[in-house]
Amino acid sequence: MAHGTLRLLAMICHFMIFASAVIVTGLLSYFLNRFPFRGAHLVYGEVVAVMTLVLYLFAMVLPLFSSYAGYFLPINFIFSYLWLTAFIFSAVDWSGRLCSLAPLGTNKCGLKRTVEAFNFIAFFFLLCNIFVEALLWRAHRKEEVAVKPRPSNGQTEDSATPAVQP
């Protein structure tokens, strides 16, 4: 696959992660502003979403550069675990009948499930991005190895003495 295609896929994944973080940040900020309940799971989700906003706002433009070679791969690993945890927290807190029992009100189940859905969407695109950036990093490394000349010891094949004399 060409570097340009991989960089385009990485940029799309970065944008989808950023867009999911914007939606989650907005909804969780609404909950934090509107209701007095400040559970640890709610604050955790908000912190992860805001950190993602800051990082991926910058990361969205990186694949536009031709020298980009999947440098966000370690960040994607870290954030995939953070978003997976946020998804698990929201699923445990708001899935099924727990939605109407949660302290954030009974009439906000649609918003709570939206947060849960976009937590999963961010996690999914982080996993996709791990795969894309690993391919991009591997392709860039193969290109470096192919272009770099092998070191020489200054001797030619004719001047080398054979190891075993017949």
N, C-alpha and C positions, 0 to 999 in steps of 0.2 A: 504494500500500500504506500502511496506517495506521502512524503512529509506534509504536503499541503492539506491533503485529506485528513490526516491524523490531527493536524493542528486545528482544522475546522471542527472536527468532532470534539476535540478538547475544549474549544471555545464555546460550542453549543452546550456541552456538559457544565462548564463553568457558569454560563448564563442561567441554565435551569436550576443549578444549586443556589445561585444568587437570588433568582426570582422566588424560589421556595422559602429562602431565608427572609425575604421581604414580607411575604404573606404571613409567615409564622411570627415574625417580630411584630407586625401590626396587630394581629389577633391577640397575642399574649400581652402586648402593651395595653390593649383595650381591657383585657381581664384584670391586669394589675392596676389600672387606673380606675376602673368602674367598681370593683369589688374589694372589700377589705382583706380577703383571704390571700395570704402570700405563702403558699406551700413551697417546699424545697424543689419539688418536681417542676412547678411552674416557673420558678426563678431560674432553675437549671436550663430549661428550654429557651428562656429568653436570653440568657447569657450566651449559649451556644449559637443561637440565631444571630445575635448582634456581632459576635466574633466572626461568624461566617460572612456577614454583610461587609465588614471591613476588609477581610482578606480577599474575598472573591470579587469585590469591586475592582481591585487591582489585578486579580488573576484573569479577569475576562479579556483584558487587552494583551496579555503576554503572548498568547498563541499567534497574534498578528505578526510578531517578529520572526524572521526566518531562522534566527539562531536559537529559538525556543526548542528545547529537547526534553520536555517532560519533567521539568524541575519541581513541579508541584506534587509529584508522586508521594513523597513522605507526608506532606500536609494532607493529601487526600486520605491516606491511611488513618491518620490521627482523627480527622474530622468524620470519617465514616463510622468510627467507634463512638464518637460523641453524638452523632445523629442517630445511630442505632439505639443508644441509651435513651435519648430524648423520645424516640418512637416507643420504646418499651414503657417508659414512664407514662406517656400519654395513653397508651393502650391499656395499661393496668388501671389508670385513674378514671378513664372515660369510656371504656368499651361496654357495650351491652346496657344493662340496667343501671350500671354505676354512673352513667352520664347524668341522670336526673337526681341522683343522690349526692353528687359532688357539691362542695361548698360554693361553687361559682354560680349557682342558680339553676333552676329547673328548665327554664325556657331558652337555654343557650346550647343545647345539644348539637345543633348544626354547626355552630362555630367551633365547638370542642372537637367534633369529628373532622372538621376542615383542618384544624391544627394537626391532628393525628395523621391525616392523609398527606399533608405537605411535609411532615416529618419523614414519612416513608419515601415520598418522592425525592427529597433531598438525599436520603440515604441511598436510594437506588441509583441516582445520577452520580453520586460519589463512587459507588462500585463500578459503574460504567467508565467513569473517568480514570479509575485506577487501571483498568484494563487498557484504555486508549493511551494513557501516558506511559505505561510500561512498554507498549509497542513503539511509541514515539521515542522513548529513551533507548530502546534496543536498536531501532533503525539508525538513530544518530550515532550510537557507539559502533555499529558495523561500518558506517560510512567513514568514521574517523580511522578505524583500523585499516580499511581498504586504501585510504589516501596516504596514511603515514608510511614512509619508507622504512624498511627493516634496517637495523643498525649493522654496520659492516666493520670487519676487523682490519680492513685495508689490504687483504689478500684476495687474489683471484682464484678461480678454480684451477688454473694451470700451475700456480705457484704452490698450491697446497700439496703436501706430501701424503701419500696414502697411509692409512693406519696399519695395514697389514702388507708386508712385502711378500710377493709370490716366490 
